[in-house]
Each structure stands twice: as C-alpha cells, then as structure tokens.
Amino acid sequence: MYILVNQPVEQIGFRSNGTIPKSVTREITMEIESARSTFLGKNMINSLDYERWSWEGWNKIGASFATSPPNGIGMIKDTEWRSIIATYLGQPDPNFASLVGRYFGKNGKRLDEYGANLASECLPGGGFRRIHNFIQSLVQSMMKVAGIHSEKEAVNFLLGKVGEPYINNYVDHLSSLAGRRNSPFAIVPDLLVYGYPAGKQTVNDSGATDSGEIFCEIKTMQPNKTNYKHNNNSTNKPANRRADKVISQYRNKFKKLDKEYAPDVVGDGSNNIVGPFEAAQSQFIGGQVVPLVAGAFGDVNTDFENMLRTLAKLAAAGEEGMSISPLRNLDKKGGAFAIMHHQFRRALGVSIVRDMANHKLSRLHYVRATAEDAKYTAEANHSDKKGWTYGSGRSGWYSKHTPGGYANFEQFRNGNFFGTL
C-alpha cells in the first residue's frame, strides 16, 4: 500500500507519482480491500479443496436443479436434495455427518465430511458405469427428439472409412475376441451419430446446412484431486480440461491402430506420417472425437453445451417444436427453441446432480466402524464372476440354469425382457 507504507511522512496522502487523489479515504479503503481480496484468493488456493472445486465447477446447467419442480424428469428425494445442495455449495454433506472418520474399502480409507472420497473410490457395484449409461441414454433420447439417428457403442464404426487390407486386419482382430470393447486395440465410441449438422454450406449462400457423422465419448468426473485440483484456472474449467484429455487419448488410439495394422505406412510411428486409421478421423465432422463430460458438480464441457443448443434448434424446427409455440407456452421468451433448450439443459443438469448424489448415498453400506470390517465388506460384495450377466441384467446363475424355451415364453408373455427395453 503506497499511501500508508511506501511514502515518506511528509508525503502521506499522495500517490507514488506525486499526484493527490480526490478522496484519500477512498484511495486507502480501495487499497485495503484489494489487499484483503488478494489474501483471500491466495488462502483459498492454498488451503481449500472441495469448496474450491465446487466453485470452479459451477455452471448454470449444474444449478438447474434449484428451479426444477417434480416433472417428467423425476422428483428429487429429501436425502438426495440434502446431498445435492451441500455439493453445490461446497459444504459438508449432512447425510454423512454421523459417519465421518469411519472406514470403507479394502485399504480402510476414512470417510471425509463431504463423502467425496467415498464417491471416488473404486468399490463393487459399478456406480460409475450406471451414471455413464444413463447420460448416454439421455443424450440419445435428445437426439431422437431432434430427429437425429444415433447408435450406441458401434464397434465397426470405421468400416468404409479405412481401406483394405488394414480394416480387414482390424475387424478380424475384433471378431476373434469375446469382449471386443475391452480389446487393447479396439476403438468403440459411446455414440455414433448420423446426420449431425456441420454448419452452413460454403459453396453457395442458400442458407442450407451440411450434415455428417460424429462420434462421441461420454466421461463422468468424480470429485477428487485428479479431476479438480491440478492446474485449476479461470479460463480452462475442469470439465474442459478433461475433454482435452479425451481428445488426446483418442488421437493416440488411432495412432496405435496405425502402428499395429498399417506398419508398412507409418513404420514405428516416429516419422510423423499420417496412417489410414488416423486419416479416417477427417471423415467425421470436426476431424476428432466429440467429448461429452459430466462433472461431479453438474458441470459440463463446452462441447456438451454446444451440442444441447444444436439439438434444441433441431427439435424446435421439427414436429416436437411445432407443438410448442409462444402462443401455447409462455414459460420462456423466444419461442420453441428457448423452451426446448431450457428443457434439455434442465434434464441434463438435474440428472447429473441427482445421479451423483445417489452414487454417494448408495455406497453408505460400505462404511464400517473399523478398517477390518470395511475390508471384509468390500471383499464380500466383490464378485469374482464378472461377465455372468444375461438378458436385461438378470443374474447369471438364473439365466444359465433356465431352459431357453421357458425364457422365450416369459419374454413373449411380459414383453421384451419383462418390459425393460
């Protein structure tokens, strides 16, 4: 503070350049408040974790739960609400208050007051995958409303985009494996989208738009230091950093395919030659994967927000949008597009925060008074029979020992697998 400290006694009240401020009191006050702000900022960076993660990850989509009454998206239960609002504010979760300090997992970790480490821990139950699959289905349903066809986990999405004999070698490799998605060389995007708008034509100015294919990868982020603490800054949010990482990972996957199935073209990959698999990306809009990232605080990356806007425009221009007009629905100014956009954003935001809260709450049964009990509970719930699922999530032992005729009869009597499809 140059007025109070850096100036000689005879120059107190002067600026360092010798000028006199109109109000010395105001000038001193501004210096003090600025110093306090700087100190608070440094203190938050150096001492706060979860509170800062919440603030850094916040966006309007993640906050949409606060203005979403029970509707077609579903209602938020009381226990879910307490967890959601605490997460949104970066405060301790009241649902965990009586259990803080107890143990969970094989390594006996101690539960924190936010439940963040419980949510991030690798435990039996497949909680991460459930959230991922729901977001995948939600986005696909939005695309359907927008009149866009999409396909989940298209294993052979590179057919027709990579020439022979390279594509044949790749397909033969996938066909030889039972779990093709788990192959070390497989590239299986979460969504393959057809007829996605690519923007206005550059050939003429008719206003028509081009369309093409895109492939998307959906990622969920748990509240941990890996996702939210490292290299935080105000210009590159955690969800966008995760999206950049997805793009880089996919780029390396394509290069790996070239080295494995097109070595006569790229050699060992050190000569910077673009192989047939890496070149295939240029046949998709954008020339790379479209990352769709959903964070622990309801935050999403920029590409996800842009996709919601695009889908809302298409939905508003289609049959769904024709039934929504300002004359019929005055919830939102701007007509059908604004209404559709609001609904899509709210559906996604509410789904993310509610599923993240349920993910934490569903793991409470792993918390025990001692580390030994926690280890036993985690091991007892861990299945050594991975892959023993048939049909629509039914138990493997049931399906394995049930005659096929009976299963077919039950499918016929109840609809597609008890009406779950």
C-alpha positions in Angstrom: 0.0 0.0 0.0 1.9 3.0 -1.2 -0.1 5.7 0.6 0.3 4.2 4.1 3.6 2.4 3.9 5.8 3.3 1.0 5.6 7.1 1.2 7.7 9.4 3.5 5.8 11.0 6.4 5.7 14.4 4.6 4.0 12.8 1.5 1.3 10.7 3.2 -1.9 11.1 1.2 0.0 11.4 -2.1 0.2 8.8 -4.8 3.6 7.3 -5.6 3.7 9.6 -8.7 3.2 12.7 -6.6 -0.5 13.3 -7.5 -3.2 13.8 -4.9 -6.3 11.6 -5.1 -9.7 13.3 -4.9 -10.5 11.3 -1.8 -7.6 10.0 0.3 -10.1 7.9 2.4 -11.5 6.2 -0.6 -8.0 5.5 -2.0 -6.8 3.9 1.2 -10.0 1.9 1.5 -9.6 0.5 -2.0 -6.0 -0.5 -1.2 -7.0 -2.3 2.0 -9.9 -4.1 0.3 -7.7 -5.1 -2.7 -5.1 -6.5 -0.3 -7.8 -8.4 1.6 -9.1 -9.8 -1.7 -5.6 -10.9 -2.8 -5.0 -12.6 0.6 -8.4 -14.4 0.5 -7.7 -15.6 -3.0 -4.3 -17.0 -2.1 -5.7 -18.6 1.0 -8.4 -20.3 -1.0 -5.9 -21.6 -3.5 -3.6 -22.9 -0.8 -6.0 -24.2 1.8 -9.3 -25.1 0.3 -10.1 -28.2 -1.8 -13.7 -29.3 -2.0 -15.1 -25.8 -1.6 -12.9 -24.5 -4.4 -13.8 -27.5 -6.6 -17.4 -26.7 -6.2 -16.9 -23.0 -7.1 -14.6 -23.9 -10.1 -17.0 -26.5 -11.4 -20.2 -24.4 -11.1 -22.3 -23.5 -14.2 -25.9 -22.8 -14.9 -26.6 -26.4 -16.0 -25.4 -27.8 -12.7 -27.6 -25.2 -10.8 -30.8 -26.0 -12.7 -31.9 -28.5 -10.0 -32.8 -25.5 -7.8 -35.6 -24.4 -10.2 -36.8 -27.8 -11.3 -40.1 -28.9 -9.7 -41.1 -32.6 -9.9 -41.9 -33.3 -13.5 -41.2 -35.8 -16.3 -37.5 -35.8 -15.4 -38.4 -37.1 -12.0 -38.5 -35.8 -8.4 -35.6 -35.2 -6.1 -36.0 -37.0 -2.7 -35.2 -35.4 0.6 -32.0 -37.3 1.1 -30.9 -36.5 -2.4 -31.7 -32.8 -2.0 -29.6 -32.5 1.1 -26.6 -34.1 -0.7 -27.2 -32.1 -3.9 -27.4 -28.7 -2.2 -24.4 -29.4 0.0 -22.4 -30.4 -3.0 -23.5 -27.3 -4.9 -22.4 -25.0 -2.1 -19.2 -27.0 -1.4 -20.2 -27.8 2.1 -20.2 -31.0 4.2 -22.9 -33.5 3.4 -25.4 -33.8 6.3 -26.2 -37.4 5.2 -22.6 -38.4 6.2 -22.3 -36.3 9.4 -22.6 -39.3 11.8 -20.2 -41.4 9.8 -17.3 -39.0 9.2 -14.0 -40.7 10.2 -15.2 -44.2 9.8 -13.7 -46.6 7.3 -14.5 -48.0 3.9 -12.8 -50.0 1.1 -10.2 -52.7 1.1 -7.5 -50.2 2.2 -9.5 -48.8 5.1 -9.8 -45.2 4.0 -11.5 -42.8 6.4 -14.7 -41.1 5.2 -14.4 -37.3 4.8 -17.2 -34.9 5.7 -18.2 -34.3 2.0 -18.4 -38.0 1.0 -16.1 -37.1 -1.9 -13.5 -39.8 -1.3 -16.3 -42.4 -0.9 -17.8 -41.4 -4.3 -14.4 -41.6 -6.0 -13.2 -44.9 -4.5 -13.2 -48.0 -6.7 -15.8 -50.2 -5.0 -18.0 -53.0 -6.1 -21.3 -52.1 -7.6 -20.5 -50.4 -10.9 -21.7 -46.9 -9.8 -19.5 -45.1 -12.3 -20.9 -47.1 -15.2 -24.5 -46.6 -14.2 -24.2 -42.8 -14.3 -22.4 -43.1 -17.6 -25.0 -45.3 -19.2 -27.9 -43.1 -18.0 -26.3 -40.0 -19.6 -25.6 -42.0 -22.7 -29.3 -42.9 -23.0 -30.4 -39.4 -22.1 -28.3 -37.8 -24.9 -29.5 -40.4 -27.4 -33.1 -39.7 -26.5 -32.5 -35.9 -27.0 -31.1 -36.7 -30.4 -34.2 -38.8 -31.2 -36.4 -35.8 -30.4 -34.2 -33.7 -32.6 -34.7 -36.1 -35.5 -31.1 -37.4 -35.5 -30.3 -41.1 -35.6 -27.5 -42.4 -33.3 -26.1 -45.8 -32.4 -24.6 -46.8 -29.1 -21.1 -48.3 -29.0 -20.7 -49.0 -32.7 -17.8 -51.4 -32.8 -17.4 -51.3 -36.6 -17.8 -47.5 -37.0 -14.6 -47.4 -39.1 -15.9 -49.6 -41.8 -15.9 -47.8 -45.1 -13.5 -45.2 -43.8 -10.3 -47.2 -43.8 -9.1 -49.1 -46.9 -8.1 -52.7 -47.3 -6.2 -54.6 -46.1 -5.9 -52.5 -43.0 -9.5 -52.5 -42.0 -9.8 -56.3 -42.6 -7.0 -57.0 -40.1 -8.6 -54.8 -37.6 -12.0 -56.3 -37.9 -10.6 -59.8 -37.8 -8.9 -59.0 -34.6 -12.1 -57.7 -33.0 -14.1 -60.7 -34.2 -11.7 -63.1 -32.6 -12.4 -61.6 -29.1 -15.5 -62.1 -26.9 -15.3 -58.7 -25.2 -14.5 -56.6 -28.2 -14.8 -53.3 -26.3 -12.0 -54.5 -23.9 -9.5 -55.2 -26.7 -6.3 -53.3 -26.3 -6.7 -52.0 -29.8 -10.4 -51.5 -30.0 -11.9 -48.0 -30.5 -15.6 -48.1 -29.5 -17.2 -44.7 -29.2 -20.1 -44.3 -26.8 -22.3 -42.8 -29.6 -22.0 -42.8 -33.4 -24.3 -40.0 -34.7 -25.6 -39.7 -38.3 -26.8 -36.6 -40.0 -25.4 -34.2 -37.4 -25.4 -30.6 -38.7 -22.0 -29.4 -39.8 -22.9 -25.7 -40.4 -23.8 -23.6 -43.4 -22.6 -24.6 -46.8 -19.6 -22.7 -48.2 -20.4 -23.4 -51.8 -23.4 -21.1 -52.0 -25.4 -18.8 -49.8 -28.7 -20.6 -49.9 -28.8 -21.0 -46.2 -28.8 -24.8 -46.4 -26.6 -26.7 -44.0 -24.3 -29.7 -44.4 -24.5 -32.7 -42.2 -22.3 -35.7 -41.5 -21.2 -38.1 -38.8 -19.7 -37.5 -35.5 -18.5 -39.9 -32.8 -18.8 -39.1 -29.1 -17.2 -40.2 -25.9 -19.0 -39.7 -22.6 -17.0 -39.3 -19.5 -18.1 -38.7 -15.9 -15.8 -37.0 -13.3 -15.8 -37.8 -9.6 -14.8 -35.2 -7.0 -11.1 -35.9 -6.5 -7.8 -34.1 -6.8 -7.0 -35.6 -10.2 -10.1 -34.0 -11.8 -10.5 -30.8 -9.9 -7.3 -29.7 -8.1 -4.5 -29.8 -10.6 -3.8 -26.8 -12.8 -7.1 -25.0 -12.0 -7.6 -21.6 -13.6 -10.5 -19.4 -14.5 -10.1 -19.8 -18.3 -10.0 -23.6 -18.5 -12.6 -25.3 -16.4 -12.1 -28.8 -15.0 -14.7 -30.3 -17.5 -12.9 -28.7 -20.5 -9.5 -30.0 -19.2 -11.0 -33.5 -19.0 -12.4 -33.0 -22.6 -8.9 -32.1 -23.9 -7.6 -35.2 -22.3 -10.2 -37.3 -24.1 -9.3 -35.8 -27.4 -5.6 -36.6 -26.8 -6.4 -40.1 -25.8 -8.4 -40.8 -28.9 -5.7 -39.3 -31.1 -3.2 -41.7 -29.6 -5.6 -44.6 -30.0 -5.8 -44.0 -33.8 -2.0 -43.8 -34.0 -1.8 -47.0 -32.1 -4.0 -48.7 -34.7 -1.8 -47.5 -37.5 1.3 -48.9 -35.8 -0.4 -52.2 -35.3 -2.3 -52.7 -38.5 -0.6 -50.4 -41.0 3.1 -50.6 -40.2 4.0 -50.5 -43.9 2.7 -47.0 -43.9 3.7 -45.4 -40.6 6.6 -47.7 -39.6 7.2 -47.3 -35.9 5.2 -44.1 -35.7 8.3 -41.8 -35.2 8.2 -40.4 -38.8 5.0 -38.3 -38.3 3.4 -40.0 -41.3 -0.4 -40.0 -41.0 -1.7 -43.6 -41.4 -5.1 -44.8 -42.7 -6.7 -45.0 -39.3 -5.6 -41.6 -38.2 -6.7 -40.1 -41.5 -10.2 -41.7 -41.0 -10.9 -39.1 -38.4 -11.1 -36.4 -41.1 -14.2 -38.1 -42.5 -16.1 -37.1 -39.3 -17.3 -33.6 -38.5 -14.5 -31.8 -36.6 -11.9 -34.4 -37.5 -11.8 -35.8 -34.0 -13.9 -37.3 -31.2 -16.6 -35.1 -29.6 -16.0 -35.4 -25.8 -19.1 -35.1 -23.6 -18.0 -34.6 -20.0 -20.3 -34.6 -17.0 -18.7 -33.4 -13.7 -19.4 -34.2 -10.1 -21.0 -30.7 -9.6 -23.3 -30.8 -12.6 -20.6 -29.1 -14.7 -20.3 -30.0 -18.4 -17.7 -29.1 -21.0 -18.2 -26.5 -23.8 -18.8 -29.2 -26.5 -21.6 -30.6 -24.4 -23.3 -27.2 -24.0 -22.9 -26.6 -27.7 -24.5 -29.9 -28.6 -27.5 -29.2 -26.4 -28.0 -25.9 -28.2 -27.8 -27.6 -31.6 -30.2 -30.4 -30.6 -32.6 -27.8 -29.2 -32.6 -25.9 -32.5 -33.3 -29.1 -34.5 -36.0 -30.2 -32.1 -37.7 -26.8 -32.2 -37.7 -26.9 -36.0 -39.2 -30.4 -36.1 -42.5 -32.0 -35.1 -41.8 -31.6 -31.4 -41.2 -27.9 -31.8 -44.3 -27.3 -33.8 -46.4 -28.2 -30.8 -44.5 -25.7 -28.7 -45.1 -22.0 -29.6 -45.2 -18.8 -27.6 -48.9 -18.7 -28.1 -49.3 -22.0 -26.3 -46.5 -21.9 -23.9 -45.4 -18.7 -22.2 -42.8 -20.3 -19.8 -39.9 -18.9 -21.8 -39.5 -16.0 -24.2 -38.1 -16.7 -27.6 -40.5 -19.4 -28.8 -40.0 -23.2 -29.2 -36.2 -23.1 -29.3 -35.8 -21.3 -26.0 -38.2 -23.7 -24.4 -36.5 -26.8 -25.8 -33.1 -25.5 -24.9 -34.2 -24.9 -21.3 -35.7 -28.4 -21.1 -32.6 -30.1 -22.4 -30.3 -28.2 -20.1 -32.5 -28.8 -17.1 -32.9 -32.5 -17.9 -29.2 -33.0 -18.1 -28.3 -30.9 -15.1 -30.9 -32.5 -12.8 -29.9 -36.0 -14.0 -26.2 -35.4 -13.3 -26.5 -34.0 -9.8 -29.2 -36.5 -8.7 -27.3 -39.5 -10.0 -24.1 -38.2 -8.4 -25.9 -37.9 -5.1 -27.4 -41.3 -5.4 -24.0 -42.7 -6.3 -22.6 -41.4 -2.9 -25.6 -42.5 -0.9 -25.7 -46.0 -2.4 -22.2 -46.6 -1.0 -23.0 -45.9 2.6 -23.3 -49.6 3.3 -19.6 -49.9 2.8 -18.8 -47.6 5.7 -17.8 -49.5 8.8 -16.5 -48.7 12.3 -13.2 -50.5 11.8 -10.8 -50.9 8.9 -11.0 -54.7 9.2 -14.8 -54.6 8.9 -14.6 -52.3 5.9 -12.2 -54.5 4.1 -14.3 -57.6 4.7 -17.5 -55.8 3.5 -15.8 -54.6 0.3 -14.4 -58.1 -0.4 -17.7 -59.8 0.3 -19.5 -57.5 -2.2 -16.9 -58.1 -4.9 -17.9 -60.6 -7.5 -15.4 -63.0 -9.0 -17.9 -63.9 -11.7 -17.5 -60.9 -14.0 -19.4 -61.4 -17.2 -22.1 -63.6 -15.7 -25.0 -61.5 -16.8 -27.5 -62.4 -19.4 -30.6 -60.7 -20.9 -31.6 -57.5 -19.2 -29.3 -57.6 -16.2 -30.7 -60.8 -14.8 -28.4 -62.9 -12.6 -26.1 -65.2 -14.5 -26.9 -68.3 -12.4 -30.6 -67.8 -13.1 -30.2 -67.5 -16.9 -27.6 -70.3 -17.1 -29.9 -72.8 -15.5 -33.2 -71.8 -17.1 -34.3 -73.6 -20.2 -34.3 -71.5 -23.3 -37.9 -72.3 -24.1 -39.1 -71.0 -20.8 -37.1 -67.8 -21.2 -38.6 -67.3 -24.6 -42.1 -67.8 -23.2 -41.5 -65.3 -20.4 -40.2 -62.8 -22.9 -43.3 -63.2 -25.1 -45.7 -63.0 -22.1 -44.1 -60.0 -20.5 -42.7 -58.1 -23.5 -39.1 -57.6 -24.2 -37.3 -58.9 -21.1 -40.0 -58.0 -18.6 -40.7 -54.7 -20.3 -37.3 -53.2 -19.5 -36.3 -52.5 -23.1 
